[in-house]
């Protein structure tokens, strides 16, 4: 990533922290008391999230490596995972800063096409795994708790929604999603002109990204399921 863009992200992070501190709906004495009440559980929660981000980084690293020797070290991927999530959390809509940042930082190691496809694949896998988690949790709930009529209807609706999402994601993995995404963006007001211009200029790159996405699902199943697990 160019130093100019790195500085932009750095200043954005500092600005977000300042805004958060100025709008903090709690006095610092109360915050300190809550931390003391948490006791040993506070560092325990921090360690838990260190491990959770480790699993997220490993899932992305598996996609980047794709069964080969990776040019980017794992701890670099871990750093980009944590900082990328931090940017997403600081962005009101989400997914507005973390993903471009990851692509720009990873490009010097694996190239723009591989960096873009790996980030897209990781985001897809992250969301895809959530739907599987929610779907399997239905059976966990049925096993642990009694199910009345209302809960049966609710769990059935949730299951149908998750299966529908899983179906669309599976289709996306088979055929790619980059070109379809930008075709959809060409219909969105305010950004349709930019999206059309981007597709015209980067058509070959988008098709290459889609081919890499489809390749992971069709031929590199070990990588795909390892990342999902």
Helices and strands as residue ranges (DSSP letters): H 3-22, H 28-38, H 40-65, H 74-90, H 98-110, H 112-144, H 149-175, H 178-185, H 192-218, H 221-228
